[in-house]
Amino acid sequence: MRLKITFLLFLLVLPLALAQLKVGFYKTSCPRAESIVQAAVQRRFNLDKSVPAALLRMHFHDCFVRGCDASILIEPNSKRQSEKNAGPNLTVREYELIDEAKKNLEAACSSKVSCADIIALATRDAVFLSGGPFYAVPTGRRDGLVSNPDEVNLPGPTLSVSQAFQTFRAKSMTMDDMVTLLGAHTAGVAHCSFFLDRITNFQGTGRPDPTMNSSLVVELRRICGAASASVPDPTAFLDQGTSFTVDNEYFKQIRFKRSGVMQIDQELANDISSSRFVSGFASNSTLFRTRFAQAMVKMGSIQVLVGKAGEIRKNCRDFNPK
């Protein structure tokens, strides 16, 4: 009974936009839509277990700029720039996976399934393949008509918890939502450039961040010290344990081992406004799985275009010809 009440309360607080989306939106117009996307994700995952991390990042970067409208997919050309030109998006990847899914969807049911929905569905499928929860994705998003690199303003890894939360709060997300979504770092990596100061010269002290596990400092220095002409900015796993699995291990590490790689990771466990959520997830894997699914659905509803707004792109990398 308690679970039923909790679920009902969750539904009541969802943004209005989500009420305009619908689970099974393509049941009539493109019955195989979700299975087509799932098959494309499975093929890529079989070759590369880092695909979930890449899609989680793509989905987040898309939704936090103009909403979940696939504006991140637009390819720049000689006449225009796009969100892909923005610094935070230069290392976003798996665009080809979205292209493959779109190509197969167009063959099955032309101009029916939006690129924005493909991103949301593909991310869900990748999360499940990596051991995370399977959750129903409300669909019916439309694709945006604008992609402007100047509008890309995403929270960086050196922000404090309160600074990062300002961005999330602007999208009607709670502190609980923010901590939950940052749990996606359980399957991600970070380039050394994002945390190099923490292991060498934290805040100009000439020493590592004192809140970081000393053994982790040694390991990260080894990784970043291997930079070369071919790999100028190496990467390190944000979850030092189950690096390719969506689970609560990330929270265990920042809570009990002081093993947050990026500054924001460790500050989640240290800051009084977020630490209770970190502790809850570190000690209860079921709670994390439940909240992660809920937070992903909520994020996927940010400023969505529905009805006749926007368009259904034929090619995810380009706006439809006028």
ChimeraX attribute file (.defattr): number of C-alpha atoms within 10 A of each C-alpha:
attribute: neighborCount
match mode: 1-to-1
recipient: residues
	/A:1	6
	/A:2	7
	/A:3	8
	/A:4	9
	/A:5	10
	/A:6	11
	/A:7	12
	/A:8	11
	/A:9	11
	/A:10	12
	/A:11	14
	/A:12	11
	/A:13	9
	/A:14	18
	/A:15	17
	/A:16	12
	/A:17	16
	/A:18	22
	/A:19	12
	/A:20	16
	/A:21	19
	/A:22	14
	/A:23	11
	/A:24	16
	/A:25	17
	/A:26	16
	/A:27	11
	/A:28	8
	/A:29	13
	/A:30	18
	/A:31	14
	/A:32	15
	/A:33	25
	/A:34	21
	/A:35	13
	/A:36	18
	/A:37	24
	/A:38	20
	/A:39	15
	/A:40	19
	/A:41	25
	/A:42	16
	/A:43	11
	/A:44	17
	/A:45	17
	/A:46	10
	/A:47	9
	/A:48	10
	/A:49	17
	/A:50	18
	/A:51	27
	/A:52	30
	/A:53	25
	/A:54	20
	/A:55	26
	/A:56	25
	/A:57	19
	/A:58	23
	/A:59	25
	/A:60	20
	/A:61	23
	/A:62	24
	/A:63	23
	/A:64	23
	/A:65	23
	/A:66	21
	/A:67	21
	/A:68	29
	/A:69	33
	/A:70	32
	/A:71	29
	/A:72	31
	/A:73	24
	/A:74	22
	/A:75	17
	/A:76	17
	/A:77	9
	/A:78	5
	/A:79	5
	/A:80	9
	/A:81	16
	/A:82	20
	/A:83	25
	/A:84	21
	/A:85	17
	/A:86	17
	/A:87	13
	/A:88	16
	/A:89	18
	/A:90	10
	/A:91	12
	/A:92	17
	/A:93	15
	/A:94	14
	/A:95	17
	/A:96	10
	/A:97	20
	/A:98	22
	/A:99	18
	/A:100	15
	/A:101	22
	/A:102	26
	/A:103	15
	/A:104	16
	/A:105	24
	/A:106	18
	/A:107	9
	/A:108	15
	/A:109	14
	/A:110	16
	/A:111	17
	/A:112	19
	/A:113	26
	/A:114	24
	/A:115	29
	/A:116	31
	/A:117	24
	/A:118	26
	/A:119	26
	/A:120	27
	/A:121	25
	/A:122	27
	/A:123	27
	/A:124	26
	/A:125	27
	/A:126	27
	/A:127	25
	/A:128	16
	/A:129	21
	/A:130	20
	/A:131	13
	/A:132	22
	/A:133	21
	/A:134	15
	/A:135	18
	/A:136	14
	/A:137	24
	/A:138	21
	/A:139	24
	/A:140	23
	/A:141	33
	/A:142	25
	/A:143	25
	/A:144	25
	/A:145	16
	/A:146	16
	/A:147	25
	/A:148	19
	/A:149	20
	/A:150	11
	/A:151	13
	/A:152	22
	/A:153	14
	/A:154	16
	/A:155	17
	/A:156	14
	/A:157	15
	/A:158	17
	/A:159	15
	/A:160	17
	/A:161	23
	/A:162	15
	/A:163	13
	/A:164	18
	/A:165	20
	/A:166	15
	/A:167	16
	/A:168	19
	/A:169	13
	/A:170	10
	/A:171	18
	/A:172	15
	/A:173	19
	/A:174	15
	/A:175	19
	/A:176	15
	/A:177	22
	/A:178	21
	/A:179	24
	/A:180	25
	/A:181	20
	/A:182	15
	/A:183	23
	/A:184	25
	/A:185	25
	/A:186	24
	/A:187	28
	/A:188	23
	/A:189	20
	/A:190	17
	/A:191	17
	/A:192	23
	/A:193	12
	/A:194	16
	/A:195	19
	/A:196	18
	/A:197	20
	/A:198	24
	/A:199	23
	/A:200	16
	/A:201	13
	/A:202	15
	/A:203	11
	/A:204	10
	/A:205	10
	/A:206	12
	/A:207	13
	/A:208	19
	/A:209	18
	/A:210	12
	/A:211	14
	/A:212	20
	/A:213	17
	/A:214	15
	/A:215	10
	/A:216	17
	/A:217	20
	/A:218	11
	/A:219	13
	/A:220	21
	/A:221	15
	/A:222	11
	/A:223	15
	/A:224	21
	/A:225	13
	/A:226	11
	/A:227	14
	/A:228	10
	/A:229	6
	/A:230	7
	/A:231	10
	/A:232	14
	/A:233	17
	/A:234	18
	/A:235	18
	/A:236	18
	/A:237	18
	/A:238	23
	/A:239	28
	/A:240	18
	/A:241	14
	/A:242	15
	/A:243	22
	/A:244	20
	/A:245	24
	/A:246	28
	/A:247	28
	/A:248	26
	/A:249	23
	/A:250	28
	/A:251	35
	/A:252	24
	/A:253	23
	/A:254	25
	/A:255	25
	/A:256	11
	/A:257	13
	/A:258	21
	/A:259	24
	/A:260	26
	/A:261	30
	/A:262	22
	/A:263	21
	/A:264	21
	/A:265	27
	/A:266	23
	/A:267	22
	/A:268	26
	/A:269	25
	/A:270	18
	/A:271	15
	/A:272	11
	/A:273	13
	/A:274	19
	/A:275	19
	/A:276	17
	/A:277	20
	/A:278	25
	/A:279	17
	/A:280	16
	/A:281	25
	/A:282	21
	/A:283	15
	/A:284	14
	/A:285	16
	/A:286	13
	/A:287	13
	/A:288	25
	/A:289	21
	/A:290	15
	/A:291	18
	/A:292	24
	/A:293	21
	/A:294	21
	/A:295	21
	/A:296	22
	/A:297	19
	/A:298	22
	/A:299	28
	/A:300	29
	/A:301	28
	/A:302	23
	/A:303	20
	/A:304	25
	/A:305	23
	/A:306	18
	/A:307	11
	/A:308	8
	/A:309	13
	/A:310	17
	/A:311	21
	/A:312	21
	/A:313	25
	/A:314	20
	/A:315	17
	/A:316	24
	/A:317	18
	/A:318	15
	/A:319	21
	/A:320	12
	/A:321	6
	/A:322	3
